[in-house]
Amino acid sequence: MTDFEKVIEFENMYKAYRKSKSGKGFKKSSARFSVMALDGIHSLIEQLENKTYTVSKYNEFKVYEPKERLIQTTSFKDKVVQHSLCDNVLLPRMQEIFILDNCAGQKGKGTLFGLDRLSMHMLDFYGKNGHNGYILKCDITKFFYNISHPQLKDIIRYHFGYDKDICWLCNLFVDSTEGKGIPLGNQINQGLALLYLDGMDKLIKYELGIEYYGRYMDDFYLIHPNREYLKYCLSVITEHLKTLDLTLNEKTQIFPFKNGVSFLGFHTYISKDGKVIRRVKNENKRNAQRKYLKMAKMVANGRLPAEKFDASYQAYKNHLSHGNCYGLSKALDERICKVIPQKE
């Protein structure tokens, strides 16, 4: 069975349909599709086999946390195709391609994995060098919005060229919007974005020989004893990114290892007695306090269901539990209780 045949196999498409149906959103298009689910799946399979399948027009909306971003979401039937493509072909193959410290969007990985790898890297570096070293912290300018379609399709062809039908389907999603960039709301684009920088990962790890390196999407760090070598690495990375039509933003800088590094919402550093300390970034702390106090007032005024507040607030407290944030968590609880007295 070819990879494309795995995507369009009825059982896999049905699983993709069930998974898509269990997700948020898609109420109207999901309902229409579900009325004749089996016929809908058969129709999708036929369109994919005959190459008559097309990606529907996107729905667009903006989110403002942690920063303003334009989200473009697909129709329900496109969600089904993406689930089958990603679950049965792209993600399993990519996990074989990626380095360990490419941390985002993969089974068994995520923000906690990335934070724990950073802690391990910093502890290991500290054991060999103490606080004598430097960190190069990099961030790419508007990453998703600047991904080049021709470059991405070349990378897809390099890794999946053995199956021209898979390339055809991936390219269909890549070119489903005009100009540069790929939509943030597409499941497939999360994986393709990770793949877009895989060459950079391997350049840094194997050609530049950086032992302590980690990346979460477009946010990455390098740790090394020599500041001048990190300056050289920065120049090499900058040139490599030019070939991908990407640039580093003003947050990119080199600073002493003892200062620690901001990564995945926390500022992580090694204390004088050699312990890993993880604190919430001040900006994130202020934003979260504003957000949850506002939500708490909406609950108190009957404008927001308590269950919705609880789900979001507990998710944030779970995030805080990964750092040295007991005092922050307790203080926020106390402020919330003043707004919602019954809240314990």
Protein Blocks (a to p, Z undefined) as FASTA:
>chain_A
ZZklmmmpmklmmmmmmmmmmmgejklmmmmmmmmmmlmmmmmmmmmmnopaccdddddd
ddfbfbdcddddddfklmmmmmmmmmmmmmmmmmmmpcfklmghiehiajklmmmmmmmm
mmmmmmmnomndcddddddehkllmccfklmmmmmmmmmmmpmklmmmmmmmmmmpgced
ddfklmklmmmmmmmmmmmmmmmmmmnopabgcdehjaccdddfblklmmmmmmmmmmmm
mmnopacdfkbccddfklopaeehiacdddfkopacddddfklmmmmmmmmmmmmmmmmn
opacfklmmmmmmmmmmmmmmpccklmmmmmmmmmmmmmmmlZZ
